[in-house]
Amino acid sequence: MTIRLPRPIQLLPWLFAAFFLLMASIASSQSLSVQPLNLVGTISPADWEAYRSRFVEDNGRVVDTANGNISHSEGQGYGLLLALAAADRRSFEQIWNFTFTELLIRDDGLAVWKWDPASKPRVTDRNNASDGDLLIAYALARAGTAWQEPRYTTAAQKLAKAIGKSTFSLSGRSMFLLPGAQGFGAGDRPDGPVINLSYWVFETFPVLAGLAPEYEWNRVWRDGVMLLQQSTSGRVRLPADWISLQNGLQPRPADGFPPEFGYNSLRIPLYLLRAGMTDMEWLRALKQRWSAENEGVAVVNVVTGQVRERLTDQGYAILPAALACALDGTPVPEALRTFEPSLYYPSTLYLLAKSLLGEKYPQCV
Amino acid sequence: MRLVGSAITIAVAILGFAAIAQQTGSGSNQPPAESPPPPANGSQPQVDESALRYFASQGDTRRVNAEIARLRALYPNWTPPSDLSQLSGGAAAAAPDPLIERLWNLYREDRIAEVRAAIAERQTSDPNWKAPEELVAALETVEARRRLTNASDTGQWRTVLQVATEAPSLLTCVNVDVLWRVAEAFARTDQPNRTRDVYTYLLQNCASLGERLATLQKALTLLPEQQVATLLQFERKTGESPDDFTAIRDELARRRVERASLDSKATASAEDLAVVERLIQNTNEAGPVLILGWYNYHHGNPARGLELFKTALDRDGGTKAAEGYAMSLRALERLSDAEAFAYEWRERAPESMKIYLDVATALLSQDPAPRLEPQVLARIVPVVTAQRFSDAAQALGWYSYNTEQIRTARDWFRTALTWKADDEASAYGLALTTQRLNDRAGFNAVVAQWRSRSQRIADLADGANPATGRQPVTTPPSPVAQAPLAQPIESAPPPVQPRPVSREVTVERIETEQTFSRTEGNVRRRQTQARSALGRNCTMTRNPAGLSGDSALTRGWCLMEINRPMEAVAAFDQAIATGSSRAREEAAYGKSLAYLRKNLTSEAAIAATEAPQTRERRVELGASILTQRALAAYRDGRYVETLMALSERARIVPEQNDLLLIRGWSYVRLGRYNDAEKVFRAVQQTGYSEEAAAGLNAILEITGRMRY
């Protein structure tokens, strides 16, 4: 990390030491007792219908309309979660059917991540994506409880165990979530291990820990918070989407990816808010950066601070609004209160944010 | 079924098979070997009758009939169950549930997710409602089949086996595709016996002829041949629709011949060979032709191999056919043909290049050294150089050595050693040539490096084996030659190694327009003598093949006189072939002169060795050859070679002024101004020379400019 302080040089070692102490204390003060969401019933039938009719096919496939109409485990996971939040058991079952028969076919019990209707076979990358697995398992676990459906709970437990077994990885003293079971570890690439902080869907950890307690969910969760703090302590204060942990305590942008805070990472504040982790100091800095007076939501080079692309879709604009609401109680602007679905990804973020606001911050909406 | 401790799930899957086999009929109870089940058994596949039974239980005659029609279309041999009417009796009073009817319709349209969704929806509004068991079972089967198929398409073999274990109802003749995938999953997880069990089950129970044959074709790709052969016993030879597994038997025979075709110690049976012959006749494929070609090649019949490879080439057999063709030519000792053919194919594949280099090496290594066309040598050398192929470099060394081109030979041996440091034979060649060239430093360097590892090099140093006479071209490598050099070759390049192009000296076709009075004068004197002694008319072109030695010799000289040197070569060849030893010597000499006339110095050098020459003639020919070589090299700007040729020539005859000037200018071009100055001054001392003065001025100008 780069700390540039206009201070005498002899102060630096002391500052470093203090900094790590501070971070360690922050991290350990964060316990895994995230505030659980009720979820069910937090998305209106109208909003859900607008989403479902656009992005969910009759066979239960959630379609990424901005990426050649492919599907992926992440999309299936979001679809399940949103169906649960909309209390639509019918759609949940539909989406689950596709997920189960088309993606949950890996020998290790994880889901293949990429499915392309234009290819044969349809699975074009058999690797998994750990965030997709977490979302699917989490949605199944919550649905199993909500609807008293043991099929879901059983499947959630199997998947949770597979996640713990195949994607938790130890490097040095930290234990983290590999983005995929293959290709990201220390031995898999010269700058490995490589992580993606937006794959920590924090709200899922306590739930899945209950289903697969033999794995160290608490530790992975805590080290994820620590890594996030380290990655946001540079001058630009934004984490790159893909981060190399080759140098242990000094995360740096991974090779072969643009050193950008991009579409992946902008989910992180949403995940933190949904998990109730509003006391992360970084959220305030981000709220400041994202405010209308400043640069707003954007893809930013984490080394130079340069903006590459400003993101104005409703699904991105609701993120700073949610931050301002959660941190300062600022009401969500009227223009953002009505769902206007566009593409799969921002529409998904919008409903996830709106579901959270409706449940936890009804005064803002 | 034997349980494998480490793979319980797999064993369970096999037990699943056993269960299904029990269900499908008595055939599976019989031992697998002699008695295949009657066809009727296998033609009764497990048809999904769940929808039919449901409609019957609802008393819905119209839908029952529609479903029967649908199933009949899918399974022609299927007959409706006889107990349908009993089912309808009890439930006829109850009104059919429209939802369930809709669910079955969705199910039949393969809209499984929607069936599931509708069930879930109904259960939300009516928690006590339950979907019909048959429907749930049918859904689970379809889902299992999808997962199994997807997992198999994605190479997730453990998932395939796990799904098969959990859904044994899938494993029937209705789902032969599923059975094949499960069989493959066993094979991919190193359980070939389980794979064989699945195929056995299929052959014992399933009736479709196409699927039965396809099963064996799959077995061919996944199982050892012995197990495939075991499966052949399930071929049904009688009945309405007997199997025909001839294609499988042919393939097994073809494979046996293919294996034997590459192993000269293995022989194929006459029956198997006949099968391959038949495959050749019945198809236009190159494959079986190649197999039989290699079989003949490796079993002492390269002539037949050559024919077959020719056929394979005609059938677009590609580089494999070309390799076989070249190697057959080589085995037939048609090395020139082999070289010419392999040359054309050398770029097509790495293996083709290897074969070309081997063939070229063999061509060069013949004993006695062959007379090679200059264009042959000219095309061999660049390939050898580009490929850094040390065996051929060594062969070029011996070839040069045996054609009295000692200096070139030395360069080739040195090159061979830089490409392959532990090549004792090349080191021996280098020792021989440096010794003969009186290159003490070079000789001592080789001896120092090799005397402890090579007895014959040590002998050479001790004077036990004077380096005279013709050396055997096939020099066996010394058994101790494997020891690596102390230094890596790159860090220790040969001290006076000429630039790589120098190697082309031996083999380059030198096309010169100039004539040189001195050598030409010799030739003309000879010719004059010849004419005065043997003068006859030779202007009529005629084939010298029938001539006696002396007549051919006379004709050769006559042709030289009227300046038709290439015809003279043919005449001299005839004289060499048939004449007395005196005529042979004379003819070899004449042939060398003829080549010199055409400026084919390499050929001249070769011709000079075709018969022993008097010392006087050897000197004369050698000097002429070297003169031409030096001048040709100079013209081409290859000054190091110019100097090499001149130095070699100076060893046998004094260097006259015109060549000294060439030497001087070569030094100038190479920046060796001190040496150049010495040479030009020496020329001037023999009397004023404008050329020498020009050279000295040039040096002054260059060095003067360089100093400032």
Interface residues (C-beta under 8 A of the other chain):
Chain A: D58 N59 G60 R89 R90 S91 F92 E93 Q94 W96 N97 F98 F100 T101 E102 L104 I105 R106 D107 V112 P121 R122 V123 R126 W147
Chain B: R111 I112 A113 E114 R116 A117 A118 I119 A120 E121 Q123 T124 E143 R146 R147 N150 A151 D153 T154 G155 Q156 W157 R158 T159
